[in-house]
């Protein structure tokens, strides 16, 4: 059924809705006075819950209706009266749950038929019990107030113009003390700010002695209440001065708050009635004195205006004519008026006009009903008839008491004589034998109730051609009172559903096939390793098996019929990084990974599904638990990183070892060669000392590598023994004496105990302390190095504190890594701290450090043991030894033959320079620079014939220095001399500007050959 057609039951429900929403009680009686309709407000007023208990009662038998009113009703008069309603009397007339007395204001309109006979009575009732009681209370209160004011001058006040003071009795503002005067300011504080202006005008007149009577309404907040009180104040002159001006006024203040509230309540009630209501003052040019909101909305009326404001003069004159007639005769008017407003809108209205009183003043009340609704109902009835024909439907009416069935709209199109099946029994014979008993039983079940609905589908041969068609019948059972007896009837509609039923049967068969196919598909999909779901473009889950297939999701992440973001994340909108939103934009497959709270990793792949119009119809998502896969990938990635890191470490180790080992080897090989050819005993001793020193350095490098390898592989066996650490510490401190060669550095040993018995590996303890101190010596150019130990809860804590260069923040995380050196130019493998860490951890201890860049460092190691100690007073041993060499050393005879060439040796290790000096000092003038920066400066200052350039130096390395020199001197020969033996190092040196490349250990013949090549000395004896 389309939206423009309505069934009789729909029309009936629409009427019922209108009646039920009226703010007044409505009762409809037939011409004999029997009640045939009542709305819910009326039922509530009567104290009846079930309408059926009221239907059929006779108004003329109601003992509460005055005899005179009954007489006037029978005479066909429209009447309005207030009745004192005794519910105890009414209980004999109908069942009511109320008792006692109520007051109802009843307006009765008599509806006449075409023959001017009484057809119906329309009662509109309002419960005015509270108003009657209020009026009675006000009457008694007024009487009491009058007596009180007469006896005690209640609420009287006096104002003295000269003193500008008020004297009042029974005034809350002065504490009910008539002797306590009140100032103008006292009242101003309590009067509503919006009302003070008009009060001030009267007050100024009074202060000027004006001889006038005053009356004013204003709001005031009294001391015994927090709410604004609406008051009326009356004022009259009381005493005059010699000049004739008033010097005293008296008056009284009346609190009208309750009346004002009731007035507002009445206005609210009238404004809530969905009918246009307005009141006119006929004597004041038919001016509106009240217009409810509906009147203002429909007609644009406003208080203070006349009908001429909304209608043209001709219509206004015609309307005022009937208004004046009602006002003059006092007879109510009920009729139809067509209203055409000035803005072009028009209304066909039913209007009722009658006289009301405001005190003694007569006013005209207008109530209008828009007739558009009735016209619309007629139109809908016509549309209904046409709809019945189109739908192959008909209406019917069944009276069980008479077993009579009558048919209405649409049955004539069936092609069957209604008289052939005008009883329920005859109609039932048309029903298919298989459906007949159910047809009869369901009707009997409905009839056993007072009210109910009948809804049934069945097959019947209504056309009498032997063909059974499917019909759907719906009916409503209602019970009323007819001639003082219950009267039941069922009304409804039947519609042919033959085509629908055949389609339904076909669909059921297809649905069964489809469901079978779906079940098969679900079995297949549920046995995959992935969870699947189909989601529409508005994020609603149509199908899913994620909860079945994915053990990772312990909750219903995708719930059928709900938005995915609601069921998965309890959100009200799609997620910020929603994969479905990405698909809707990109129109291609998207994927996303989630890390769940159960530490599982889920991958969601979303694939768009397109319809025939190439629009996205929905999205298929696949949910896979990829935790194991991701773990394998991460393990492979870590293995790859470890392999790459191992490869880099191996390369770095080889490069570093190549350099570090070649450095002492250079000295050993070179000075061994010189030792063989030297004849002076002093030179031999010096060469042997240098060889021994570099032997020790080379041995330490090899031992460090072997130690770390054994420690990390766990193949080192720790040799625990008991010894006195205090004594052993003093010997370690003394041994450090030889290592401090910088006169600017002082070594302080802190030994707080005279005895400290421990069980540890003595050699490994010494190795940790030695490495820490050696490390501190390297990076402390000046200041103090403090070595010490102390007993802690975990055992013994060894520490070394220095005031050296400290460690930058970015290098702290690599401090204990292998081959890491704070200064890459410092000698050593970079394994010392790694060895300390490995030794300490192998003994079950821990290491750590604290450092502030440019301020110094503190390294410590905690070794687990149970020490036994004795304290001593002095524990500091200061050890220092001056040592140092000039940064710039000039060798050779500077005053030798003028044909000597000058060679600048750029080398940071003194033993390496001494070796070169021993080889060349007899043939060349030598200059020495300890870093690249000094070399650049000396090339600018001295006349130099050739440079022997070390590559790895502090401050500025050889590559950088060569590049700087080439910026201002491109001719001077530069020969790279380095321990780096890789081809890449040679390429880098030549690319930076070096002319040739020599590798340590230095071969003297090769060195002399290169010098001869570039210097061309005039006399050179090899």
Rosetta blueprint (number, residue, H / E / L):
1 X L
2 X L
3 X L
4 X L
5 X L
6 X L
7 X L
8 X H
9 X H
10 X H
11 X H
12 X H
13 X H
14 X H
15 X H
16 X H
17 X H
18 X H
19 X H
20 X H
21 X L
22 X L
23 X L
24 X L
25 X E
26 X E
27 X E
28 X E
29 X E
30 X E
31 X L
32 X L
33 X L
34 X E
35 X E
36 X E
37 X E
38 X E
39 X L
40 X H
41 X H
42 X H
43 X H
44 X H
45 X H
46 X H
47 X L
48 X L
49 X L
50 X L
51 X H
52 X H
53 X H
54 X L
55 X L
56 X L
57 X L
58 X E
59 X H
60 X H
61 X H
62 X L
63 X L
64 X L
65 X L
66 X L
67 X H
68 X H
69 X H
70 X H
71 X H
72 X H
73 X H
74 X H
75 X L
76 X L
77 X L
78 X L
79 X E
80 X E
81 X E
82 X E
83 X E
84 X E
85 X E
86 X E
87 X H
88 X H
89 X H
90 X H
91 X L
92 X L
93 X L
94 X L
95 X L
96 X L
97 X L
98 X L
99 X L
100 X L
101 X E
102 X E
103 X E
104 X E
105 X E
106 X E
107 X E
108 X E
109 X E
110 X E
111 X E
112 X E
113 X L
114 X L
115 X L
116 X L
117 X L
118 X E
119 X E
120 X E
121 X E
122 X E
123 X E
124 X E
125 X E
126 X E
127 X E
128 X L
129 X H
130 X H
131 X H
132 X H
133 X H
134 X H
135 X H
136 X H
137 X H
138 X H
139 X H
140 X H
141 X H
142 X H
143 X H
144 X H
145 X H
146 X H
147 X H
148 X H
149 X H
150 X H
151 X H
152 X H
153 X L
154 X L
155 X L
156 X E
157 X E
158 X E
159 X E
160 X E
161 X L
162 X L
163 X L
164 X L
165 X E
166 X E
167 X E
168 X E
169 X L
170 X L
171 X L
172 X H
173 X H
174 X H
175 X L
176 X L
177 X L
178 X L
179 X L
180 X L
181 X L
182 X E
183 X E
184 X H
185 X H
186 X H
187 X H
188 X H
189 X H
190 X H
191 X E
192 X L
193 X H
194 X H
195 X H
196 X H
197 X H
198 X H
199 X H
200 X H
201 X H
202 X H
203 X H
204 X H
205 X H
206 X H
207 X H
208 X L
209 X L
210 X L
211 X L
212 X L
213 X L
214 X E
215 X E
216 X E
217 X E
218 X E
219 X E
220 X E
221 X L
222 X L
223 X L
224 X L
225 X L
226 X L
227 X L
228 X L
229 X E
230 X E
231 X E
232 X E
233 X E
234 X E
235 X E
236 X E
237 X E
238 X E
239 X E
240 X E
241 X L
242 X L
243 X L
244 X L
245 X L
246 X E
247 X E
248 X E
249 X E
250 X E
251 X E
252 X E
253 X E
254 X E
255 X E
256 X L
257 X H
258 X H
259 X H
260 X H
261 X H
262 X H
263 X H
264 X H
265 X H
266 X H
267 X H
268 X H
269 X H
270 X H
271 X H
272 X H
273 X L
274 X L
275 X L
276 X E
277 X E
278 X E
279 X E
280 X E
281 X E
282 X H
283 X H
284 X H
285 X L
286 X L
287 X E
288 X E
289 X E
290 X E
291 X E
292 X L
293 X H
294 X H
295 X H
296 X H
297 X H
298 X H
299 X H
300 X L
301 X L
302 X L
303 X L
304 X L
305 X L
306 X L
307 X H
308 X H
309 X H
310 X L
311 X L
312 X L
313 X H
314 X H
315 X H
316 X H
317 X H
318 X H
319 X H
320 X H
321 X H
322 X H
323 X H
324 X H
325 X H
326 X H
327 X H
328 X H
329 X H
330 X L
331 X L
332 X L
333 X E
334 X E
335 X E
336 X E
337 X E
338 X E
339 X E
340 X E
341 X L
342 X L
343 X L
344 X L
345 X L
346 X E
347 X E
348 X E
349 X E
350 X E
351 X E
352 X E
353 X E
354 X E
355 X E
356 X E
357 X E
358 X E
359 X L
360 X L
361 X E
362 X E
363 X E
364 X E
365 X E
366 X E
367 X E
368 X E
369 X E
370 X E
371 X L
372 X H
373 X H
374 X H
375 X H
376 X H
377 X H
378 X H
379 X H
380 X H
381 X H
382 X H
383 X H
384 X H
385 X H
386 X H
387 X H
388 X H
389 X H
390 X H
391 X H
392 X L
393 X E
394 X E
395 X E
396 X E
397 X E
398 X E
399 X E
400 X L
401 X L
402 X L
403 X L
404 X E
405 X E
406 X E
407 X E
408 X L
409 X L
410 X L
411 X H
412 X H
413 X H
414 X L
415 X L
416 X L
417 X L
418 X H
419 X H
420 X H
421 X H
422 X L
423 X E
424 X H
425 X H
426 X H
427 X H
428 X H
429 X H
430 X L
431 X E
432 X L
433 X H
434 X H
435 X H
436 X H
437 X H
438 X H
439 X H
440 X H
441 X H
442 X H
443 X H
444 X H
445 X H
446 X H
447 X H
448 X L
449 X L
450 X L
451 X L
452 X E
453 X E
454 X E
455 X E
456 X E
457 X E
458 X E
459 X E
460 X E
461 X L
462 X L
463 X L
464 X L
465 X L
466 X L
467 X L
468 X L
469 X E
470 X E
471 X E
472 X E
473 X E
474 X E
475 X E
476 X E
477 X E
478 X E
479 X E
480 X E
481 X E
482 X E
483 X L
484 X L
485 X E
486 X E
487 X E
488 X E
489 X E
490 X E
491 X E
492 X E
493 X E
494 X E
495 X E
496 X E
497 X L
498 X H
499 X H
500 X H
501 X H
502 X H
503 X H
504 X H
505 X H
506 X H
507 X H
508 X H
509 X H
510 X H
511 X H
512 X H
513 X H
514 X H
515 X H
516 X H
517 X H
518 X H
519 X H
520 X H
521 X H
522 X H
523 X H
524 X H
525 X H
526 X H
527 X L
528 X L
529 X L
530 X L
531 X E
532 X E
533 X E
534 X E
535 X E
536 X E
537 X L
538 X L
539 X L
540 X E
541 X E
542 X E
543 X E
544 X E
545 X L
546 X H
547 X H
548 X H
549 X H
550 X L
551 X L
552 X L
553 X L
554 X L
555 X L
556 X L
557 X L
558 X L
559 X L
560 X L
561 X L
562 X L
563 X E
564 X H
565 X H
566 X H
567 X H
568 X H
569 X H
570 X L
571 X L
572 X L
573 X L
574 X L
575 X L
576 X L
577 X L
578 X L
579 X H
580 X H
581 X H
582 X H
583 X H
584 X H
585 X H
586 X H
587 X L
588 X L
589 X L
590 X E
591 X E
592 X E
593 X E
594 X E
595 X E
596 X L
597 X L
598 X L
599 X L
600 X L
601 X E
602 X E
603 X E
604 X E
605 X E
606 X E
607 X E
608 X E
609 X E
610 X E
611 X L
612 X L
613 X L
614 X L
615 X L
616 X E
617 X E
618 X E
619 X E
620 X E
621 X E
622 X E
623 X E
624 X E
625 X E
626 X L
627 X H
628 X H
629 X H
630 X H
631 X H
632 X H
633 X H
634 X H
635 X H
636 X H
637 X H
638 X H
639 X H
640 X H
641 X H
642 X H
643 X H
644 X H
645 X H
646 X H
647 X H
648 X H
649 X H
650 X H
651 X H
652 X H
653 X H
654 X H
655 X H
656 X H
657 X H
658 X H
659 X H
660 X H
661 X H
662 X H
663 X H
664 X H
665 X H
666 X H
667 X H
668 X H
669 X H
670 X H
671 X H
672 X H
673 X H
674 X H
675 X H
676 X H
677 X H
678 X L
679 X L
680 X L
681 X H
682 X H
683 X H
684 X H
685 X H
686 X H
687 X H
688 X H
689 X H
690 X H
691 X H
692 X H
693 X H
694 X H
695 X H
696 X H
697 X H
698 X H
699 X H
700 X H
701 X H
702 X H
703 X H
704 X H
705 X H
706 X H
707 X H
708 X H
709 X H
710 X H
711 X H
712 X H
713 X H
714 X L
715 X L
716 X L
717 X L
718 X L
719 X L
720 X L
721 X E
722 X E
723 X E
724 X E
725 X H
726 X H
727 X H
728 X H
729 X H
730 X H
731 X H
732 X H
733 X H
734 X H
735 X H
736 X H
737 X H
738 X H
739 X H
740 X L
741 X L
742 X L
743 X L
744 X L
745 X E
746 X E
747 X E
748 X E
749 X E
750 X E
751 X L
752 X L
753 X E
754 X E
755 X E
756 X E
757 X E
758 X E
759 X E
760 X E
761 X L
762 X H
763 X H
764 X H
765 X H
766 X H
767 X H
768 X H
769 X H
770 X H
771 X H
772 X H
773 X H
774 X H
775 X H
776 X H
777 X H
778 X H
779 X L
780 X L
781 X L
782 X L
783 X E
784 X E
785 X E
786 X E
787 X E
788 X E
789 X E
790 X E
791 X E
792 X E
793 X L
794 X L
795 X E
796 X E
797 X E
798 X E
799 X E
800 X E
801 X E
802 X E
803 X L
804 X L
805 X L
806 X L
807 X L
808 X L
809 X H
810 X H
811 X H
812 X H
813 X H
814 X H
815 X L
816 X L
817 X L
818 X L
819 X L
820 X L
821 X L
822 X L
823 X L
824 X L
825 X L
826 X L
827 X L
828 X L
829 X L
830 X L
831 X L
832 X H
833 X H
834 X H
835 X H
836 X H
837 X H
838 X H
839 X H
840 X H
841 X H
842 X H
843 X L
844 X L
845 X L
846 X E
847 X E
848 X E
849 X E
850 X E
851 X E
852 X E
853 X L
854 X L
855 X L
856 X E
857 X E
858 X E
859 X E
860 X E
861 X E
862 X E
863 X E
864 X E
865 X L
866 X L
867 X L
868 X E
869 X E
870 X E
871 X E
872 X L
873 X L
874 X L
875 X L
876 X E
877 X E
878 X E
879 X E
880 X L
881 X L
882 X L
883 X L
884 X L
885 X L
886 X L
887 X L
888 X L
889 X L
890 X E
891 X E
892 X L
893 X L
894 X L
895 X L
896 X L
897 X L
898 X L
899 X L
900 X L
901 X E
902 X E
903 X E
904 X E
905 X E
906 X E
907 X L
908 X L
909 X L
910 X H
911 X H
912 X H
913 X H
914 X H
915 X H
916 X H
917 X H
918 X H
919 X H
920 X H
921 X L
922 X L
923 X L
924 X E
925 X E
926 X E
927 X E
928 X E
929 X E
930 X L
931 X L
932 X H
933 X H
934 X H
935 X H
936 X H
937 X H
938 X H
939 X H
940 X H
941 X H
942 X L
943 X L
944 X L
945 X L
946 X E
947 X E
948 X E
949 X E
950 X L
951 X L
952 X L
953 X L
954 X L
955 X L
956 X L
957 X L
958 X H
959 X H
960 X H
961 X H
962 X H
963 X H
964 X H
965 X H
966 X H
967 X L
968 X L
969 X L
970 X L
971 X L
972 X L
973 X E
974 X E
975 X E
976 X E
977 X E
978 X E
979 X L
980 X L
981 X L
982 X L
983 X H
984 X H
985 X H
986 X H
987 X H
988 X H
989 X H
990 X H
991 X H
992 X H
993 X L
994 X L
995 X L
996 X E
997 X E
998 X E
999 X E
1000 X L
1001 X L
1002 X L
1003 X L
1004 X H
1005 X H
1006 X H
1007 X H
1008 X H
1009 X H
1010 X H
1011 X H
1012 X H
1013 X H
1014 X H
1015 X H
1016 X L
1017 X L
1018 X L
1019 X L
1020 X L
1021 X L
1022 X L
